[in-house]
Amino acid sequence: MTAAIDGDGTARPVSSPPTERVMRILELLAADPQRHFTLSEISQTLGISHGTCHAILATLASRQWLVRDRQSGGYTWGPALAALARPVSRQAFRPELQRLFDAVGRQAILGVRQGATVVVTDSVGESIAGLRLGPGFRMPLVAPFGREFIAGAADSVRQAWLSGLGAPSPRLRRRLAAVLDEVGRRGYAIDRMSREYIRVYSALQALADDGEPDEITARVATAFADLTDVDYLSDELSGGTQRHPIASVSAPIRDIDGTVAMSVSAAPLATLTASEVADLGVAVRETAVRIQSQWTARGEHEESS
């Protein structure tokens, strides 16, 4: 709110009605974050026209500030707001990334959720294969990317993530559902290394230079999901000496409210045995646990202050 000066020299606050409508909607949902509010309830409670309310809700949901439940049609508090509430200092966890890099000899990367994207804020080590996975790299939080952010989330969040693909085939829908269950069980996501992987990440890097991911970025994600086998299920990582092409292994980092706010990754971009993948997964997961402990401790301190 700014101030205007009247003719007599007194300051008069100047409000922005469109901004106030957005804030009132957020405040309403924040007052009961577990409840799903329908469009009609929000419109009638706040005295906002149906059309205006629908436009605001659709925009907030597209940024995942809110989440729309497909069954009830109601809206609830979205996961992207947690990242806005407590921004992450760029090199706050550099010692842990360095520790991971020293342990596994692979580039260590910290990704932070910002709205409907994941942004690399810090990394230790160099990427190979011509990929620039350093600070500033943006990835859309749309299927199949960001699985470690979605695996443990509510069904409405998972459905919102999947909806970014438009109308995925039944085969792809089943695959992603099984993959999310697997990621939740083992505690980390695995990206396969392939020619498609290299190309799509190079494309994402170029698109990120223009700012926030848009519809073109989402279409790139859809094409990638259709062309590749996403992640690994338990029976696809055979033991023994067989080697598997691994681009990265990523584990979630949760905030004090349980929302995944960050992820930590190791990017070998190499072929590994199943045993080596498991060892790398353990190292990444342990790093995530240490960062999460430090992060949540800060949050609890801030809340008690």
Summary of the structure (lengths in Angstrom):
residues: 305
radius of gyration: 21.2
end to end distance: 26.8
largest distance: 84.5
contacts: 939
relative contact order: 0.12
helix: 48%
strand: 20%
